[in-house]
Amino acid sequence: MAVTVLLRWLGDPVAFVRECLGAEPDEWQVEVLTALVSGKDAQGRRFQRFCLKASKGPGKTTILAWAILWFLATRLHPKVVCTSITEDNLKDGLWSELSKWQQCSPFLQAAFTWRSERFVSNEFPQTWWASARTWPKGADASQQANTLAGVHADAVMFVIDEAGGVPDAVAAAAEGGLANASEAEGREALLIIAGNPTHLEGPLYRACTSERALWWVKEISGDPDDPKRAPRVDIEWARAQIAKYGKDNPFVLVNVFGQFPPSSSNALLGPDVVHASMKRVLHEAVWGRDVRVLGVDIARFGDDRSVLVLRQGRVVHQPLVLRNLDTMQLTGRIALYIEEHRPDGVFLDQATFGQGVVDRLQQLGFNVMGIDFGGKATTSRFANMRAEMWFKMSEWVKGPSGPDSGGCLPNMPELVTELTTPLYKFNDENRLQLERKAEIKKRTGCSPDIADAIALTFAHPVAARDMQHLLQSRDARRRAETDFDPFRE
């Protein structure tokens, strides 16, 4: 094969698939192949991590095979390590797919040999290869991590198929293999994971939720009503599954829509619902004249954060996150925020440290209301105010009449985890009760401070008012300013 052709394929994997393999990729597959060479994050850095979250049957194993063959054909002495949820799954799926596509290319047949656990360069079999690796049943975390460990080369690729159920230790070993990559020094390392969104934990779930900023993510759907659906998913099959089980059935969500099921049978929101809200865009004409409500979740020192969130109708603006402020400092920041953004209503978490902030703001003349998360709800359906606010927020996120009517959340990967983690149950009085904040932090290691601040904006209905009414009187404010400077640290 001419060097000029290989160099061209190096920068154009779509051309490699068409010319070397004789295949025509689907639109979504073109997106993935193109991203392998040009995908960049918000800071302009090239992505090393690629995640394919897919419905059943769109051709994800095919594109993994294409990516492996492209990488092997266009690098010098590359190493590719492949794994999957089980040995049988790897051999019957991805590994046999490699053999299938090699047979489509005279060049690849001449240059490489396919074996049951190794795909090797005929000229350099010791240093130029792809390897199929699995871990023994009952393996501990250390043994699992060894599956992908010990791979060193200037060009390395890790491929994990059916990543939804792959142990964390395996994915962590692949992550470690990315550490030596250096574009300036010509060392390259890529990680590609793919799978159906069946598990609400593990590497695929994290790549699509809390760690999404690190990954280039492609969501592949077989939804018969989606114009960008994967064409390889039989449309009549998809329609039959929806008709039989319903759109909200977990089987349909995973296998037809390629979406995670609800975070739990006892969670208010699922990650895909939250992502849809983050992607939703509304013109300012839709919400620009709506009531503005400020929610403030209050912490003092330590790991937790104080968070200010302004919601205007169907739009939540970017939160302001503060740390390690004492009562007076936090009061000053809130006071400045109120005067700058002029909300029509202000609700603050008054538990623990919050009561002092509420008292001081009211003393300064601000018309704010403290909310006791554990206080009595306004209706008998809920065990307390926090459960009621969260339920109202979840309904707002989803929308009352379909996906296009919901709220718009800021695009924050950590917010996905915060909104989908808390669990609910029904107490002895058959009232909905949300998992306590301390329990969530103990279970997950993080506190849903931003989500709680958003929930506070649903504490009570708010009517629009002139900003002048937010201050009880101009005189009250002037009197307060004589003994309080909001800029004081």
N, C-alpha and C positions, 0 to 999 in steps of 0.2 A: 504494500500500500504506500502511495507517495506521501512523503513527509508533509507536503503542502496541504494535502487533504486531511491528514490527521490533525494538523494545527488548526485548520478551519473547523473541524468537528469539536476540537477542544473548547472553542468559544461558542459553538452552536450545537447543543445536543439534539435539537429538533431536526437539524439537517442529518445528524448521525442516524437517528431513528428512521428517517425517510430513505436515506441513501444506502446505509449499511444494512439495515434490517428489512427494508422494503415495506414499512408500516406507515400508516397515516394516523397520528395521534389525535385523540379527541381534543376539543377546545380546552378542557380543564387540564389535560395532560400536557398540552403545549405550555400552559401557565406554569406548571410545576417544573418542566424541563428548562424553561427560560429562567425561572427563579434560581436554579442551581448555579447559574453563572452571573446573574445580575441582581438577585434579591438582596436588598439592603434594608437595614433597620432605620429608626427615626434619626439616628446620629450619622447615617451615611455609611455605616460599617457593613461589610458583606456578611450575610447570615452564614453560620456554620450548621445551624439546626433547622431541620425541615420536618414538618408534621403533616400527615395526611389523615384526616378524620373522615371516614367514608361510610356510606350506606353499604348494603350487601350487593356485590357483583358489579361495581363500576369499572373494574380493571386496575385496581391499585397494585396487585401483585405484578401485573404486567409492567407497570411503570417502574416498579422497584427493580425488576430484571433489566429493563432498558437503562436505568441509571447506573447499575453495576457494570454492565457491558460497556457503556460509554466511558465510565471512569477507567476501566481496565485498558481500553483501547487507546486512550488519549494521554496517559501519563507514563512516565518512566518508572519502572519497578514499583508499581502501586500495590497496596494491600487492602483487601476488602474483607471484613468480617461480618457474617450474616447469622442471625438467630431468629427464633420465633418462640411462641408459647410452649410448644412441645416439639420433640424430635420428628414425630410423624408429620406434624403440620408443616415444618420446615422442608422436609424431603418431598412431601406430596404437593406442596405449594410453590414457594419461591424457588427452591433448588431445581425442581423439574421445569419450572418456567424458564430458567436460565438455559437449560439444555434445548428447550423448544426454540428459543430465539437464536441460539447459536447456529442451529441448523438452517436458519434463514439467510445466513451470511457466509459466502465462500471465504471471505477474509477472516472471519472469526473462527471458522473451522480449521483454516490453515495455521492460525496463530495460537490457538488455545486448545486444550484438551479438557473435556468435562469428566469428572470422576464423582463417585458417590458422596464424597465429603470435601472435594477440592476442585477448583477450576483454575488451571495453571497455564502459564505461558510455556509454549513448547521450547522456547529458547532459554528462558530463565525460570525454571519451575520452582526454584528455592526462594526467589525474591520477588516474583511477579505473580500474584495469585488472589483468588477469592476463596474463603474458607467457610464451611458450614459448621456451626458450633452449637451445642446444646449443653444442658446441665442435667445431672442425674436426678431422678425422682428422690425427694427427701433431702436434697442438698440444702445446706445452710447458706446464710448470706455470703459467707466468704467463698464457698464453692461456686455459688451463682456468679459472683463478681469475677471470678477467674475465667468465666466463659469468654469475655471480651478483653481480658487483660493481656499485657505483654506484646502489643502490636506497635512496631516502630518503623516508620518510613517517612520519606518526604511527602508522600501522597497516601493518605489513609481515609477509608470510608467505613463507617459502621452503619449497618442496616438492620433494623428490628421490625419484623413483620408481626402482625397481631399484637401490637404493643399495649393494647388495653389491659391485658392480663399478665404482662411480663413483670417479674419482680423488680423492685426498685434497685436492688444491688446490681443487676445486670445493666440497667440504664445508667447507673452512676459510674460504672466502669467505662462505658462508652463516653460519658461526659469527660472523664479523666483523660481519655485519649485525645480530646480536642486541645489540651493544654499547650502542647508544643507547636501548634500551628503558628506560622508567622508569614504573612503575605510578603513582607519586605525581604525575608530570607528564603522565600520560595518553598516554604513548607505548608502543606494544605491538609486540612482534616474536615470531614463532613460527617454529619449524623442525620440519618433519615429514619423516621419511625412512621408506621402506618397501622391502622386498625379500625375496627368498628367500635363505636363509643359505648361499649357494654359495661365498663367498670367506672365507678365514681371515685377512683383512686388510681395511683400508679402513674407511669411516665406520660401516657397519652392524655390522661385527664389533666395533669399539671401543665403540660405544654399548651393545652387549650384554655386554661384558666389562670392560675396564679403566676405561672412562668411565661405567659404568652408573649411578653415583650422580648423574650430571648429567641423566639421561634418564628419562622415563616410558616404560617398555618394555612392549609387549603382544606376547606370543608366541601365535601362531595356528596351531593344529594341525588336520590332517585325520585324525588317528588314529581308526580306527573303534571302538576300545575306550574312547575318552575321552568321558565324558558332556558335556564342554564343547567338543567338537569343532566346527569351522566347518561348518554344515549345507550350505553350497554346494559343498563338496568331495564328489563322488559317493562314497558309502560302498562301493559294490561295486568301483569303480575302485581305491580305496585298498586294499581287501582283496586284490584281484588283484595289485597291485604287491608287497605284503608276501609273498604266497604265491609269487610268481615269483622275487623277489630275496632275500627274507629281511629281518627287521627291522633288522639291523645294516648293511645295504648302504647306501653313501653316497647313492645315488639316492633310496632310500626315506627315509632320514633327512632329506634336504633337502626333497623334494617331497611326502611324505606327512605326516611328523611336524613339519616346519618346524624342524628342528634342524640345527645345524652338524655337518658330518661330523667325524670325528676330526681333531684339530688338524693332523695330518699322518699320512701313512702310517707314519711312524716316531715317533709320540708316544704316550705312555702314556694320556693323558686328553684328552677333548674338552671344550669349554666347557659344553655342555648337561648333560653328566654332572656336572660340578662345580656348576653352578647347581642341579641337582636335589638334590645333597647339601646345599647351603646352605639349600634350602627345606624339607628334611626335618625333621620335629619328632618327638621321642621323649619320652614321659613319663619323669620321673626314676626311676620304678619299674623301668624297663627297664635303666638303666645306673648307677643310684645306688650300687650295691654292687660295681661292677666295679673292676678294678685300675686304679690311677692311675699314669700314666707321664709323666714330664717330659722333653721334648726341648729342648736349648739349642744354638742355632746362634750361634757367637761371632765377633764382629768387634771391632775396636778403634776407630780413628779413620777419618774419610773418609765416603764415601757409604753404605757397607754398614752393616747394623744387627745388633745382638745381639738375638736373639728367644727368648723362653721360651714354650713351648706345653705345656699340660697336656691329655693325652688320657685320657678315662675310658671304656673300652669303645668304644661306637659314637659317642661325642661328643667333639669337640675344642672346648675352651673358648677364649674370646677370648685371643689372644696378648698377651704383654707385650713391647713393642718398645722397645729402649733404644739410645741413640746416644752416641758419644764418651765412653765410660767407660774408664779404665785398668784394669789387671788387678785391682787391689785393690778398686776401686769396684764392678766387675762381680761379683767374688766375693761381696762383701757383699750385693748385691741378690739374687743367686741363693740365698745362704744364708737370707735373710729369706723369700724365696718358698717355699723348701722347708719351712721351719718353719710357714709359714702354711697351705700347701696339702697337706702331708704325703703326697707321692707315694710309691708303692710301689717305684718304680724311677726312676733319673735317668741320662740319657745325654747327654753333652756332646760337641760337635765339638772334638776336641783338636788339630786342625791349627793351625799358626802360633801365634797368641796363645792358643789354647784350652788348650794343655798346661799353661801356668802357672796357669790358673784351676782345672783339674782337680787339679793337685798341691796347690794351696792348700786347696781344699775337702776333699780327703782328709786333709790335715794337720789340718784343723779337726775331723775326726771324722765327716764326712759320707760315706756309702756311695754314691759316684757312680762312673760308668764313663765313661772317655774313649773316643770312637769315631773311628777313622781312616777318613775317607771313602774314601781310596784303598787301604785295607787289604784283606786277603783276605776274600772273601765266605764265608758258612757253607756254601754249596752251589756246585757247579761250573757252575751255569747262568748265573752273573753274574760280570762282570769284576772287581768290587770291592764293598765294603760299600754305597757310595752307590747303585749300581744296584739292589742287592738291597732296600735299604730303600725306595727309590722304587717298585719293583715291588709290594712288599707294601702300601705306602700306596695305590697306584692300585687294587689289588684290594679294599682296604677301602672306598675311596670308592664303587666301583661295586657292591659287595655280591656275595656268592657265589651268590645264587639269585634275582636280579632286582632291580628298582629300589627295592623297599620294604625291602630287607635291608642296604643300604649304610650308610656312616657319615654323621654330621652335621657339616658344616664350618661355621665362623662366616661370617656374611654380610659378606664383605670383597671389593669389586670387584677390588682389586689382586691378591688371592689367585687369582682366576680366571686371570689372565695368568701368574702364577708357576707354577701347576700345569700349564698347557697348553703352555707355551713349550718346555721342555727336550725335546730329541730323543734318540732312542736308535739304536744300530746294533749289529751283531754283529761282534765282532773276529775275528781270524784263527783263534782257538780256538773260534769259534761261541758265544761268551759275550756276553750282553747288556751293553752298555756305554752309560752315560748321558753326554750332553754335559756337559763340565766347566763349573763355575760361571763361571770366567773367560771362557770362550767365549760363554756365554749373555749375560753382561754386555756383552761387546764387540758382540754381535749385536743386542741389544735395548736396551741402555742401563740395564738394571736387574738386580739380583741377586735370585735366588729365596730370600731368607733365611727368610721365614715358612714356605714350603713345605719347605725343608730341615729346619727345626726340627720340623715335623710328622713328616717322614720319620724323624727320629731316634727317635721314640717306637716305631718298629717295628724297632729295631736287634736286640733279643733278646727272647725271651719273658720275662715278669715274673710272678712269683707274689705274691699278696697277703701282706703281712706287717704286723706291728704297727709303728707309727712308732718305737718305742723301738729297733728293730733298725736303723733308718736311721742312727742314731748308733752308732759302734763302742762307745762307753761314755760315761756321763755325766762321768766323770773326764776323758776325753780332751777333751770339749767345754769343760769348765771350764778346763783348762789352756790351751786355744786362746784362750779369751776374755781371758785375762790379757794377751795381746799382740796382740789383734785386736778391733777394734770395727766391726761390720758397718755401723754408721751413719756411719762416718768417710768423708768426701768426699776 
